[in-house]
């Protein structure tokens, strides 16, 4: 069997003395879309912050067969890990293309940079049309596209996306979900953290359910969508 690209083992993390994640373990395999779902406050964003080394953590995180225990935050990008943060966090007074260029690796060659730009514009044609516009003038859905495209500019192996659907119209969410499928066909792995459980299970291969800092369920996305407890707690059925 293929080894997992990301393996999280007994991860604990929190804020000061408040422990939010308690012995969280999960695996993400190459070219998978894996969803981490749960209610607000379950610890989903905390997990991504810990994986990005924005919070101290205990346990073990293995990426591509190597421990990330002593890897500084700025080296994660060169390893192939990148996060799309909640709320997009674009630079509103910079153009779309300037925002995209901020996602590139510092030593990237000019031809490679141009290749990444063109790949992003093929995925998101609207960004190509508006590349000179200020990012702050885009719609919410277009801003989320820009945030995802910025993450892809580094040529990552794993993209971790935090609350992609937050504040977006359903049609914009559907377009972004289609894009995740396209990203996966390029061999890029996606860890999708989502409060919109229906959207996450629709696009994911597998999923984990996080409650109060614990993984309480895991399985194929289809199986979890049919799980009566998941339906009752998260899908309103």
Residue frames as a rotation matrix with the C-alpha (Angstrom) as fourth column:
UNK 1
0.570 0.822 0.000 0.00
0.822 -0.570 0.000 0.00
0.000 0.000 -1.000 0.00
UNK 2
0.053 -0.483 0.874 1.04
0.358 -0.808 -0.468 3.60
0.932 0.338 0.131 -0.58
UNK 3
-0.488 -0.288 -0.824 2.42
0.872 -0.130 -0.472 5.27
0.029 -0.949 0.315 2.53
UNK 4
0.634 0.743 -0.217 0.48
0.754 -0.656 -0.042 8.28
-0.173 -0.137 -0.975 3.84
UNK 5
0.073 -0.558 0.827 1.75
0.500 -0.697 -0.515 11.66
0.863 0.451 0.228 2.73
UNK 6
-0.330 -0.081 0.940 0.71
-0.654 -0.698 -0.290 13.16
0.680 -0.711 0.177 6.09
UNK 7
0.064 0.305 -0.950 0.54
0.511 0.808 0.294 11.16
0.857 -0.504 -0.104 9.29
UNK 8
-0.162 -0.004 0.987 -0.56
-0.673 -0.731 -0.114 12.84
0.722 -0.683 0.116 12.52
UNK 9
-0.062 0.024 -0.998 -0.01
0.424 0.905 -0.005 10.80
0.903 -0.424 -0.066 15.67
UNK 10
0.216 0.233 -0.948 -1.41
0.967 0.081 0.240 11.61
0.132 -0.969 -0.208 19.12
UNK 11
-0.520 -0.421 0.743 -1.31
0.450 -0.874 -0.181 15.36
0.726 0.240 0.645 18.51
UNK 12
0.289 0.548 -0.785 -2.02
0.941 -0.312 0.128 17.69
-0.175 -0.776 -0.606 21.41
UNK 13
-0.717 -0.472 0.513 -2.21
0.560 -0.828 0.021 21.45
0.415 0.302 0.858 20.98
UNK 14
0.385 0.864 -0.325 -3.93
0.918 -0.324 0.228 24.46
0.092 -0.386 -0.918 22.43
UNK 15
0.231 -0.192 0.954 -3.56
0.131 -0.965 -0.226 28.00
0.964 0.178 -0.198 23.67
UNK 16
-0.196 -0.378 0.905 -1.49
-0.850 -0.394 -0.349 28.46
0.488 -0.838 -0.245 26.81
UNK 17
-0.829 -0.110 0.549 -2.82
-0.465 0.682 -0.565 26.10
-0.312 -0.723 -0.616 29.45
UNK 18
0.208 0.974 0.089 -6.00
-0.637 0.204 -0.743 25.37
-0.742 0.098 0.663 27.50
UNK 19
-0.830 -0.450 0.331 -5.59
-0.105 0.708 0.699 22.09
-0.548 0.545 -0.634 25.62
UNK 20
-0.015 0.832 -0.555 -7.88
-0.887 -0.267 -0.376 22.02
-0.461 0.486 0.742 22.57
UNK 21
0.375 0.064 -0.925 -6.67
-0.689 0.687 -0.232 18.95
0.621 0.724 0.302 20.65
UNK 22
0.151 -0.213 0.965 -6.38
-0.869 0.436 0.232 15.73
-0.471 -0.874 -0.120 22.63
UNK 23
-0.420 -0.442 0.793 -4.51
-0.132 0.894 0.429 12.80
-0.898 0.075 -0.434 21.10
UNK 24
0.626 0.648 -0.433 -5.65
-0.486 -0.110 -0.867 13.51
-0.610 0.754 0.246 17.54
UNK 25
-0.523 -0.743 0.418 -4.43
-0.064 0.523 0.850 11.01
-0.850 0.418 -0.321 14.94
UNK 26
0.700 0.711 -0.068 -5.19
-0.146 0.049 -0.988 10.97
-0.699 0.702 0.138 11.23
UNK 27
-0.408 -0.798 0.444 -3.68
0.369 0.301 0.879 10.05
-0.835 0.523 0.172 7.89
UNK 28
0.611 0.491 -0.621 -3.87
-0.395 -0.490 -0.777 11.65
-0.686 0.720 -0.105 4.46
UNK 29
0.106 -0.544 0.832 -2.72
0.568 0.720 0.398 9.69
-0.816 0.431 0.385 1.42
UNK 30
-0.789 -0.510 -0.343 -1.29
0.039 -0.598 0.801 11.12
-0.613 0.618 0.492 -1.81
UNK 31
-0.914 0.402 -0.061 -3.83
-0.186 -0.279 0.942 12.66
0.362 0.872 0.330 -4.22
UNK 32
-0.361 0.821 -0.441 -6.66
0.912 0.410 0.016 12.28
0.194 -0.397 -0.897 -1.70
UNK 33
-0.376 0.355 0.856 -9.18
-0.360 -0.907 0.219 14.86
0.854 -0.225 0.469 -0.63
UNK 34
-0.413 0.188 -0.891 -9.67
0.781 0.576 -0.240 14.33
0.468 -0.796 -0.385 3.09
UNK 35
0.064 0.539 0.840 -12.20
-0.141 -0.829 0.542 16.37
0.988 -0.153 0.023 5.02
UNK 36
-0.784 -0.162 -0.600 -11.98
0.579 0.160 -0.800 17.25
0.225 -0.974 -0.031 8.71
UNK 37
-0.227 0.824 0.518 -15.47
0.000 -0.532 0.847 18.25
0.974 0.193 0.121 9.79
UNK 38
-0.410 0.172 -0.896 -17.13
0.900 0.238 -0.366 19.28
0.150 -0.956 -0.252 12.99
UNK 39
0.663 0.748 0.042 -19.03
0.715 -0.648 0.261 22.05
0.223 -0.143 -0.964 14.67
UNK 40
0.369 -0.484 0.794 -17.67
-0.154 -0.874 -0.461 25.48
0.917 0.048 -0.396 15.48
UNK 41
0.324 -0.330 0.887 -15.16
-0.931 -0.275 0.238 25.21
0.166 -0.903 -0.397 18.32
UNK 42
0.995 0.099 0.003 -14.36
-0.098 0.986 0.136 21.53
0.010 -0.136 0.991 17.77
UNK 43
0.383 -0.923 0.043 -10.67
-0.089 0.010 0.996 22.31
-0.919 -0.385 -0.078 17.18
UNK 44
0.710 -0.046 0.703 -10.47
0.652 0.418 -0.632 22.17
-0.265 0.907 0.327 13.39
UNK 45
0.822 -0.411 0.394 -8.64
-0.096 -0.782 -0.616 25.46
0.561 0.468 -0.682 12.88
UNK 46
0.595 -0.619 0.513 -6.41
-0.705 -0.095 0.702 24.69
-0.386 -0.780 -0.493 15.85
UNK 47
0.552 -0.381 0.742 -5.29
0.359 0.911 0.201 21.52
-0.753 0.155 0.640 14.09
UNK 48
0.711 -0.288 0.641 -4.28
0.623 -0.165 -0.765 23.41
0.326 0.943 0.063 10.95
UNK 49
0.761 -0.453 0.464 -2.47
-0.516 -0.857 0.011 26.03
0.393 -0.248 -0.886 13.01
UNK 50
0.542 -0.574 0.614 -0.57
-0.405 0.462 0.789 23.30
-0.736 -0.676 0.018 14.79
UNK 51
0.578 -0.309 0.755 0.33
0.668 0.710 -0.221 21.56
-0.468 0.632 0.618 11.52
UNK 52
0.669 -0.313 0.674 1.58
0.391 -0.623 -0.678 24.90
0.632 0.717 -0.295 10.19
UNK 53
-0.191 -0.774 -0.604 3.65
0.934 0.046 -0.353 25.38
0.301 -0.632 0.715 13.39
UNK 54
-0.261 0.191 0.946 1.69
-0.081 -0.981 0.176 28.49
0.962 -0.031 0.272 14.33
UNK 55
0.632 0.390 0.669 0.95
-0.719 -0.028 0.695 26.85
0.290 -0.920 0.263 17.68
UNK 56
-0.559 -0.791 0.248 3.15
-0.826 0.508 -0.243 24.65
0.066 -0.341 -0.938 19.88
UNK 57
0.585 0.761 -0.280 2.16
-0.734 0.644 0.216 20.99
0.345 0.079 0.935 19.83
UNK 58
-0.372 -0.611 0.698 3.08
-0.766 0.628 0.141 17.62
-0.525 -0.482 -0.702 21.24
UNK 59
0.655 0.518 0.550 2.91
-0.120 0.790 -0.601 14.29
-0.746 0.327 0.580 19.46
UNK 60
-0.497 -0.818 0.290 4.30
0.206 0.213 0.955 13.45
-0.843 0.534 0.063 16.05
UNK 61
0.689 0.600 -0.407 3.64
-0.274 -0.305 -0.912 14.81
-0.671 0.740 -0.046 12.58
UNK 62
-0.351 -0.770 0.532 5.22
0.270 0.461 0.845 12.96
-0.897 0.441 0.046 9.67
UNK 63
0.658 0.494 -0.569 5.15
-0.383 -0.431 -0.817 14.46
-0.648 0.755 -0.094 6.18
UNK 64
0.731 -0.330 -0.597 6.47
-0.539 0.257 -0.802 12.49
0.418 0.908 0.009 3.24
UNK 65
0.636 -0.408 -0.655 8.17
0.417 0.896 -0.153 10.06
0.649 -0.176 0.740 5.60
UNK 66
-0.499 -0.866 0.014 9.98
0.505 -0.304 -0.808 12.68
0.704 -0.396 0.590 7.69
UNK 67
0.097 0.495 -0.863 9.10
0.988 -0.153 0.023 14.11
-0.121 -0.855 -0.504 11.08
UNK 68
0.184 0.050 0.982 8.24
0.405 -0.914 -0.029 17.80
0.896 0.403 -0.188 11.22
UNK 69
0.592 0.116 -0.798 9.11
0.804 -0.010 0.595 18.07
0.061 -0.993 -0.099 14.90
UNK 70
0.062 -0.695 -0.716 12.10
0.559 -0.570 0.602 20.38
-0.827 -0.438 0.353 14.42
UNK 71
-0.408 -0.151 0.901 11.22
0.896 -0.253 0.364 21.92
0.173 0.956 0.238 11.05
UNK 72
-0.745 0.132 -0.654 10.73
0.192 -0.896 -0.400 25.72
-0.639 -0.424 0.642 11.32
UNK 73
0.213 0.974 -0.074 7.53
0.238 -0.125 -0.963 27.22
-0.948 0.188 -0.258 9.97
UNK 74
0.360 -0.057 -0.931 9.15
-0.720 -0.651 -0.238 28.90
-0.593 0.757 -0.275 6.96
UNK 75
-0.730 -0.673 -0.119 10.61
-0.613 0.566 0.551 25.57
-0.304 0.475 -0.826 5.83
UNK 76
-0.244 0.710 0.661 7.21
0.144 0.701 -0.699 23.87
-0.959 -0.076 -0.273 5.54
UNK 77
0.617 0.487 -0.618 6.58
-0.468 -0.403 -0.786 25.64
-0.632 0.774 -0.021 2.23
UNK 78
-0.087 -0.734 -0.674 9.76
-0.995 0.099 0.021 24.27
0.052 0.672 -0.739 0.70
UNK 79
-0.786 -0.120 0.606 8.80
-0.272 0.948 -0.166 20.81
-0.555 -0.296 -0.778 1.99
UNK 80
-0.875 0.479 -0.070 5.55
0.071 0.269 0.961 21.05
0.479 0.836 -0.269 0.02
UNK 81
-0.253 0.806 -0.535 2.97
0.967 0.195 -0.165 22.00
-0.029 -0.559 -0.829 2.69
UNK 82
-0.935 0.015 0.355 0.86
0.036 -0.990 0.136 25.12
0.354 0.139 0.925 2.38
UNK 83
-0.472 0.794 -0.383 -2.23
0.775 0.167 -0.609 26.45
-0.420 -0.584 -0.694 4.15
UNK 84
-0.496 0.495 0.714 -5.13
0.258 -0.701 0.665 28.53
0.829 0.514 0.220 2.83
UNK 85
-0.970 0.009 -0.243 -6.17
0.240 -0.137 -0.961 30.41
-0.042 -0.990 0.131 5.98
UNK 86
-0.047 0.990 -0.136 -9.68
0.987 0.025 -0.158 31.06
-0.153 -0.142 -0.978 7.16
UNK 87
0.560 0.381 -0.736 -10.93
0.352 -0.913 -0.205 34.42
-0.750 -0.144 -0.645 5.93
UNK 88
0.827 -0.190 0.529 -8.63
0.540 0.008 -0.842 34.35
0.156 0.982 0.109 2.87
UNK 89
0.543 -0.641 -0.543 -6.28
0.286 -0.467 0.837 37.06
-0.790 -0.610 -0.070 4.26
UNK 90
0.298 -0.393 0.870 -5.45
0.925 -0.107 -0.365 38.66
0.236 0.913 0.331 0.94
UNK 91
-0.590 -0.465 -0.660 -3.73
0.531 -0.839 0.116 42.03
-0.608 -0.282 0.742 0.60
UNK 92
0.321 0.941 0.109 -6.69
0.709 -0.162 -0.686 44.12
-0.628 0.297 -0.719 -0.49
UNK 93
0.699 -0.062 -0.712 -4.67
-0.279 -0.941 -0.192 47.04
-0.658 0.333 -0.675 -1.90
UNK 94
-0.551 -0.832 -0.069 -2.52
-0.457 0.231 0.859 44.79
-0.699 0.505 -0.507 -4.06
UNK 95
-0.070 0.517 -0.853 -3.56
-0.987 0.087 0.134 43.36
0.143 0.851 0.505 -7.41
UNK 96
0.879 0.429 0.208 -4.70
-0.441 0.898 0.013 39.78
-0.181 -0.103 0.978 -7.92
UNK 97
0.710 -0.645 -0.284 -1.42
0.162 0.542 -0.825 38.90
0.686 0.539 0.489 -9.61
UNK 98
-0.159 -0.769 0.620 0.66
-0.605 -0.420 -0.676 40.59
0.780 -0.482 -0.399 -6.91
UNK 99
0.315 0.351 0.882 -1.16
-0.921 0.338 0.194 38.46
-0.230 -0.873 0.430 -4.32
UNK 100
0.994 0.060 -0.093 -0.43
-0.088 0.942 -0.325 35.34
0.068 0.331 0.941 -6.33
UNK 101
0.362 -0.931 -0.043 3.25
-0.095 0.010 -0.995 36.17
0.927 0.364 -0.085 -6.62
UNK 102
0.030 -0.315 0.949 3.49
-0.958 -0.279 -0.062 36.33
0.284 -0.907 -0.311 -2.83
UNK 103
0.756 0.357 0.549 2.83
-0.535 0.820 0.203 32.58
-0.378 -0.447 0.811 -2.78
UNK 104
0.763 -0.486 -0.426 5.92
-0.171 0.484 -0.858 31.64
0.623 0.728 0.287 -4.79
UNK 105
0.684 -0.646 -0.338 9.09
0.699 0.448 0.558 30.11
-0.210 -0.618 0.758 -3.42
UNK 106
0.663 -0.396 -0.635 11.93
-0.154 -0.903 0.401 32.64
-0.732 -0.168 -0.660 -3.00
UNK 107
-0.371 -0.925 -0.086 14.33
-0.348 0.053 0.936 30.89
-0.861 0.377 -0.342 -5.38
UNK 108
0.358 0.592 0.722 11.86
0.458 0.563 -0.688 30.05
-0.814 0.576 -0.070 -8.14
UNK 109
-0.748 -0.618 0.241 13.06
0.478 -0.252 0.841 30.57
-0.459 0.745 0.484 -11.70
UNK 110
-0.583 0.515 -0.628 11.27
-0.582 -0.804 -0.120 32.98
-0.566 0.295 0.769 -13.98
UNK 111
-0.623 0.384 -0.681 10.06
-0.535 0.426 0.729 30.24
0.570 0.819 -0.060 -16.39
UNK 112
-0.724 0.346 -0.597 8.77
0.568 0.790 -0.230 28.14
0.393 -0.506 -0.768 -13.48
UNK 113
-0.724 0.460 -0.513 7.02
0.161 -0.612 -0.775 31.16
-0.670 -0.644 0.369 -11.97
UNK 114
-0.577 0.503 -0.644 5.30
-0.803 -0.493 0.334 31.88
-0.149 0.710 0.689 -15.27
UNK 115
-0.689 0.299 -0.660 4.25
-0.083 0.873 0.481 28.24
0.720 0.386 -0.577 -15.54
UNK 116
-0.738 0.411 -0.535 2.64
0.665 0.310 -0.679 28.33
-0.114 -0.857 -0.502 -12.10
UNK 117
-0.664 0.501 -0.555 0.83
-0.324 -0.862 -0.391 31.56
-0.674 -0.080 0.734 -12.97
UNK 118
-0.573 0.438 -0.692 -0.58
-0.759 0.035 0.650 30.08
0.309 0.898 0.313 -16.14
UNK 119
-0.738 0.298 -0.606 -1.70
0.339 0.940 0.049 26.93
0.584 -0.169 -0.794 -14.32
UNK 120
-0.705 0.483 -0.519 -3.54
0.453 -0.257 -0.854 29.05
-0.546 -0.837 -0.037 -11.75
UNK 121
-0.555 0.499 -0.666 -5.19
-0.642 -0.765 -0.037 31.11
-0.528 0.407 0.745 -14.47
UNK 122
-0.684 0.333 -0.649 -6.30
-0.373 0.605 0.704 27.94
0.627 0.723 -0.290 -16.24
UNK 123
-0.702 0.421 -0.574 -7.90
0.684 0.621 -0.382 26.71
0.196 -0.661 -0.725 -13.02
UNK 124
0.020 0.657 -0.754 -9.47
0.700 -0.548 -0.458 30.12
-0.714 -0.518 -0.471 -12.32
UNK 125
-0.263 -0.138 0.955 -10.11
0.924 -0.321 0.208 31.96
0.278 0.937 0.212 -15.61
UNK 126
0.768 0.604 0.213 -11.82
0.513 -0.779 0.361 34.82
0.384 -0.168 -0.908 -13.77
UNK 127
0.585 -0.634 -0.506 -8.51
0.342 -0.372 0.863 35.60
-0.735 -0.678 -0.001 -12.03
UNK 128
-0.408 -0.709 0.575 -6.78
0.838 -0.042 0.543 35.87
-0.362 0.704 0.612 -15.38
UNK 129
0.142 0.568 0.810 -9.42
0.790 -0.559 0.253 38.37
0.597 0.604 -0.529 -16.48
UNK 130
0.901 0.315 0.297 -8.95
0.060 -0.771 0.634 40.40
0.429 -0.554 -0.714 -13.30
UNK 131
0.346 -0.836 -0.426 -5.24
0.896 0.429 -0.113 39.95
0.278 -0.343 0.898 -12.70
UNK 132
-0.592 -0.602 0.536 -4.66
0.470 -0.798 -0.377 43.73
0.655 0.029 0.755 -12.62
UNK 133
0.315 0.793 0.521 -7.61
-0.119 -0.511 0.851 44.49
0.942 -0.330 -0.067 -10.35
UNK 134
-0.503 -0.408 0.762 -7.21
-0.777 -0.173 -0.605 45.09
0.379 -0.896 -0.230 -6.63
UNK 135
-0.788 0.155 -0.596 -7.94
0.248 0.966 -0.077 41.95
0.564 -0.208 -0.799 -4.65
UNK 136
-0.841 0.458 -0.287 -10.19
0.196 -0.237 -0.952 43.93
-0.504 -0.857 0.110 -2.34
UNK 137
-0.427 0.698 -0.575 -12.55
-0.829 -0.556 -0.058 44.63
-0.360 0.452 0.816 -5.23
UNK 138
-0.773 0.141 -0.619 -13.23
-0.253 0.826 0.504 40.95
0.582 0.546 -0.603 -5.93
UNK 139
0.394 0.913 0.109 -16.35
-0.644 0.189 0.741 39.15
0.656 -0.362 0.662 -4.75
UNK 140
0.313 -0.240 0.919 -16.06
-0.855 0.350 0.383 36.79
-0.414 -0.905 -0.095 -1.79
UNK 141
0.845 0.051 0.533 -15.95
0.106 0.960 -0.260 33.75
-0.524 0.276 0.805 -4.04
UNK 142
0.791 -0.586 0.179 -13.30
0.110 -0.151 -0.982 35.32
0.602 0.796 -0.055 -6.28
UNK 143
0.293 -0.688 0.664 -11.22
-0.898 -0.436 -0.055 36.22
0.328 -0.580 -0.746 -3.24
UNK 144
0.499 -0.091 0.862 -11.35
-0.476 0.803 0.360 32.60
-0.725 -0.589 0.357 -2.09
UNK 145
0.938 -0.199 0.283 -10.24
0.346 0.542 -0.766 31.52
-0.001 0.816 0.578 -5.56
UNK 146
0.551 -0.762 0.339 -7.33
-0.381 -0.592 -0.711 33.94
0.743 0.263 -0.616 -5.28
UNK 147
0.308 -0.419 0.855 -6.38
-0.931 0.054 0.362 32.56
-0.198 -0.907 -0.373 -1.87
UNK 148
0.721 -0.022 0.692 -6.37
0.031 1.000 -0.001 28.98
-0.692 0.022 0.722 -3.19
UNK 149
0.879 -0.401 0.259 -4.43
0.293 0.026 -0.956 30.02
0.376 0.916 0.140 -6.30
UNK 150
0.471 -0.730 0.494 -1.86
-0.771 -0.613 -0.170 31.83
0.428 -0.301 -0.852 -4.14
UNK 151
0.402 -0.289 0.869 -1.29
-0.607 0.626 0.490 28.59
-0.685 -0.724 0.076 -2.22
UNK 152
0.825 -0.028 0.565 -0.80
0.351 0.808 -0.473 26.68
-0.443 0.588 0.677 -5.48
UNK 153
0.873 -0.485 -0.053 1.90
-0.381 -0.610 -0.695 29.09
0.304 0.627 -0.717 -6.65
UNK 154
0.135 -0.866 0.481 4.50
-0.930 0.057 0.363 27.27
-0.342 -0.496 -0.798 -4.55
UNK 155
-0.049 -0.101 -0.994 3.86
-0.670 0.741 -0.042 23.96
0.741 0.663 -0.104 -6.33
UNK 156
-0.257 -0.083 0.963 2.75
-0.946 0.227 -0.233 22.20
-0.199 -0.970 -0.137 -3.13
UNK 157
-0.825 0.044 -0.563 2.17
-0.097 0.971 0.217 18.51
0.556 0.234 -0.797 -2.51
UNK 158
-0.338 0.723 -0.602 -0.37
0.932 0.347 -0.107 19.15
0.131 -0.597 -0.791 0.28
UNK 159
-0.661 0.256 0.705 -2.83
-0.132 -0.965 0.227 22.04
0.739 0.057 0.672 0.45
UNK 160
-0.582 0.475 -0.660 -4.62
0.812 0.299 -0.501 22.55
-0.040 -0.828 -0.560 3.78
UNK 161
-0.611 0.465 0.641 -7.74
0.083 -0.767 0.636 24.69
0.787 0.442 0.431 3.37
UNK 162
-0.844 0.251 -0.474 -9.49
0.491 0.006 -0.871 26.25
-0.216 -0.968 -0.128 6.37
UNK 163
-0.101 0.935 -0.339 -13.24
0.456 -0.259 -0.851 26.92
-0.884 -0.241 -0.401 6.08
UNK 164
-0.886 -0.316 0.340 -13.33
0.419 -0.229 0.879 27.41
-0.200 0.921 0.335 2.32
UNK 165
-0.327 0.858 0.396 -17.10
0.766 -0.005 0.643 27.93
0.554 0.514 -0.655 2.19
UNK 166
-0.289 0.233 -0.929 -17.30
0.845 -0.393 -0.362 30.51
-0.449 -0.890 -0.083 4.99
UNK 167
-0.159 0.332 -0.930 -19.54
0.039 -0.939 -0.342 33.41
-0.987 -0.090 0.136 3.98
UNK 168
-0.903 -0.245 -0.352 -19.87
-0.329 -0.129 0.935 32.34
-0.275 0.961 0.036 0.35
UNK 169
0.110 0.949 -0.297 -22.96
-0.947 0.009 -0.322 31.85
-0.303 0.317 0.899 -1.81
UNK 170
0.407 0.106 0.907 -23.77
-0.126 0.990 -0.059 28.20
-0.905 -0.090 0.416 -2.69
UNK 171
0.994 -0.031 0.103 -22.89
0.107 0.165 -0.981 28.72
0.014 0.986 0.167 -6.36
UNK 172
0.421 -0.899 0.123 -19.42
-0.797 -0.431 -0.424 29.97
0.434 0.080 -0.897 -5.40
UNK 173
0.053 -0.358 0.932 -18.92
-0.757 0.594 0.271 27.00
-0.651 -0.721 -0.239 -3.07
UNK 174
0.767 0.299 0.567 -19.89
0.086 0.829 -0.553 24.59
-0.635 0.473 0.610 -5.86
UNK 175
0.872 -0.481 -0.088 -17.30
-0.228 -0.240 -0.944 26.14
0.433 0.843 -0.319 -8.21
UNK 176
0.099 -0.876 0.473 -14.59
-0.982 -0.163 -0.095 25.87
0.160 -0.455 -0.876 -5.58
UNK 177
0.282 0.060 0.958 -15.47
-0.449 0.890 0.077 22.24
-0.848 -0.452 0.278 -4.87
UNK 178
0.981 0.064 0.181 -15.13
0.133 0.452 -0.882 21.50
-0.139 0.890 0.435 -8.58
UNK 179
0.560 -0.827 0.049 -11.71
-0.621 -0.458 -0.635 23.14
0.548 0.325 -0.771 -8.48
UNK 180
0.098 -0.507 0.856 -10.60
-0.877 0.362 0.315 20.87
-0.470 -0.782 -0.409 -5.64
UNK 181
0.698 0.189 0.690 -11.40
0.089 0.934 -0.346 17.89
-0.710 0.303 0.635 -7.82
UNK 182
0.923 -0.377 0.071 -9.29
0.007 -0.168 -0.986 19.42
0.384 0.911 -0.152 -10.61
UNK 183
0.308 -0.837 0.453 -6.42
-0.930 -0.365 -0.041 20.05
0.199 -0.409 -0.891 -8.19
UNK 184
0.301 -0.133 0.944 -6.53
-0.515 0.811 0.278 16.43
-0.803 -0.570 0.176 -7.07
UNK 185
0.936 0.064 0.346 -6.25
0.237 0.611 -0.755 15.19
-0.260 0.789 0.557 -10.68
UNK 186
0.636 -0.764 0.112 -2.92
-0.414 -0.460 -0.785 17.07
0.651 0.453 -0.609 -10.82
UNK 187
0.135 -0.576 -0.806 -1.62
0.501 0.742 -0.446 14.89
0.855 -0.343 0.389 -7.98
UNK 188
-0.650 -0.312 0.693 -2.04
-0.346 -0.690 -0.635 17.53
0.677 -0.653 0.340 -5.26
UNK 189
-0.434 0.440 -0.786 -3.37
0.760 0.647 -0.058 16.29
0.483 -0.623 -0.615 -1.93
UNK 190
-0.329 0.432 0.840 -6.03
-0.316 -0.888 0.333 18.30
0.890 -0.156 0.429 -0.08
UNK 191
-0.621 0.257 -0.740 -6.87
0.773 0.352 -0.527 18.43
0.125 -0.900 -0.418 3.62
UNK 192
-0.428 0.599 0.677 -10.14
0.026 -0.740 0.672 20.36
0.903 0.305 0.301 3.81
UNK 193
-0.832 0.197 -0.519 -11.26
0.532 0.014 -0.847 21.71
-0.159 -0.980 -0.116 7.18
UNK 194
-0.688 0.661 0.298 -14.95
-0.090 -0.486 0.869 22.58
0.720 0.571 0.394 6.94
UNK 195
-0.805 0.561 0.194 -17.92
-0.270 -0.054 -0.961 23.46
-0.528 -0.826 0.195 9.09
UNK 196
0.139 0.821 -0.554 -20.22
-0.969 -0.003 -0.249 22.89
-0.206 0.571 0.794 6.08
UNK 197
-0.346 -0.313 0.884 -20.32
-0.364 0.914 0.182 19.13
-0.865 -0.259 -0.430 6.48
UNK 198
0.623 0.652 0.432 -22.56
0.170 0.427 -0.888 18.55
-0.763 0.627 0.155 3.46
UNK 199
0.834 -0.360 -0.418 -20.16
-0.548 -0.456 -0.701 20.36
0.062 0.814 -0.577 1.12
UNK 200
-0.100 -0.959 0.265 -17.11
-0.961 0.162 0.224 18.64
-0.258 -0.232 -0.938 2.60
UNK 201
-0.217 0.058 0.974 -18.54
-0.142 0.986 -0.090 15.13
-0.966 -0.158 -0.206 2.35
UNK 202
0.828 0.559 -0.052 -19.70
-0.092 0.043 -0.995 15.82
-0.554 0.828 0.086 -1.19
UNK 203
0.721 -0.587 -0.367 -16.15
-0.616 -0.303 -0.727 16.39
0.316 0.751 -0.580 -2.45
UNK 204
-0.026 -0.833 0.553 -13.98
-0.974 0.147 0.175 14.30
-0.227 -0.534 -0.815 -0.11
UNK 205
-0.166 -0.135 -0.977 -12.75
-0.408 0.911 -0.056 10.73
0.898 0.389 -0.206 -0.48
UNK 206
-0.125 0.079 -0.989 -12.51
0.795 0.605 -0.052 10.18
0.594 -0.792 -0.139 3.27
UNK 207
0.141 0.213 0.967 -13.38
-0.298 -0.922 0.246 12.23
0.944 -0.323 -0.067 6.32
UNK 208
-0.633 -0.271 -0.725 -12.74
0.645 0.332 -0.688 12.59
0.427 -0.904 -0.036 10.02
UNK 209
0.444 0.793 0.417 -15.29
0.227 -0.550 0.804 13.99
0.867 -0.262 -0.424 12.48
UNK 210
-0.683 -0.719 -0.132 -13.79
0.397 -0.213 -0.892 16.12
0.613 -0.662 0.431 15.26
UNK 211
0.531 0.823 0.202 -15.73
0.166 -0.335 0.927 16.82
0.831 -0.459 -0.315 18.46
UNK 212
0.948 -0.091 0.306 -14.31
-0.316 -0.402 0.859 18.68
0.045 -0.911 -0.409 21.47
UNK 213
0.214 -0.977 0.013 -10.74
-0.967 -0.211 0.141 18.01
-0.135 -0.042 -0.990 20.37
UNK 214
-0.356 -0.280 0.892 -11.23
-0.265 0.945 0.191 14.28
-0.896 -0.169 -0.410 19.73
UNK 215
-0.666 0.195 -0.720 -11.65
-0.678 0.245 0.693 12.31
0.312 0.950 -0.031 16.51
UNK 216
-0.336 0.636 0.694 -14.98
-0.612 0.413 -0.675 10.53
-0.716 -0.652 0.251 17.06
UNK 217
0.628 0.517 0.582 -15.63
0.124 0.672 -0.730 9.08
-0.769 0.531 0.357 13.62
UNK 218
-0.326 -0.681 -0.656 -13.71
-0.694 -0.298 0.655 8.29
-0.642 0.669 -0.375 10.47
UNK 219
-0.063 0.291 0.955 -14.43
0.452 0.861 -0.232 6.53
-0.890 0.417 -0.186 7.21
UNK 220
-0.675 -0.081 0.733 -15.27
0.732 -0.197 0.652 7.12
0.092 0.977 0.192 3.58
UNK 221
-0.936 0.336 -0.099 -17.14
-0.321 -0.936 -0.142 10.34
-0.141 -0.101 0.985 2.92
UNK 222
-0.378 0.836 -0.398 -20.07
-0.460 0.203 0.864 8.37
0.803 0.510 0.308 1.53
UNK 223
-0.253 0.254 -0.934 -20.30
0.635 0.772 0.038 6.18
0.730 -0.583 -0.357 4.63
UNK 224
-0.819 -0.081 -0.569 -20.21
0.524 -0.510 -0.682 9.16
-0.235 -0.856 0.461 6.96
UNK 225
-0.823 0.565 -0.065 -22.86
-0.538 -0.736 0.411 10.96
0.184 0.373 0.909 4.92
UNK 226
-0.074 0.810 -0.582 -25.11
-0.249 0.550 0.797 7.93
0.966 0.204 0.160 5.48
UNK 227
-0.729 -0.261 -0.633 -24.24
0.506 0.418 -0.754 7.64
0.461 -0.870 -0.173 9.18
UNK 228
0.291 0.957 0.014 -27.42
0.689 -0.220 0.690 8.43
0.664 -0.191 -0.723 11.20
UNK 229
0.369 -0.190 -0.910 -25.45
0.819 -0.396 0.415 10.17
-0.439 -0.899 0.009 13.95
UNK 230
-0.751 -0.657 -0.066 -23.63
0.517 -0.647 0.560 12.38
-0.411 0.387 0.826 11.46
UNK 231
-0.491 0.661 0.568 -26.90
0.538 -0.283 0.794 13.13
0.685 0.695 -0.217 9.69
UNK 232
0.503 0.738 -0.449 -28.57
0.799 -0.199 0.568 14.07
0.330 -0.644 -0.690 12.96
UNK 233
0.267 -0.470 -0.841 -25.71
0.735 -0.465 0.493 16.16
-0.623 -0.750 0.222 14.34
UNK 234
-0.511 -0.706 -0.491 -24.44
0.191 -0.650 0.736 17.92
-0.838 0.282 0.466 11.22
UNK 235
-0.964 0.097 0.248 -26.75
0.246 -0.028 0.969 17.47
0.101 0.995 0.003 8.23
UNK 236
-0.674 0.739 0.011 -30.08
-0.666 -0.600 -0.443 18.35
-0.321 -0.306 0.896 9.83
UNK 237
-0.343 0.536 -0.771 -31.65
-0.550 0.551 0.627 15.03
0.762 0.639 0.106 8.88
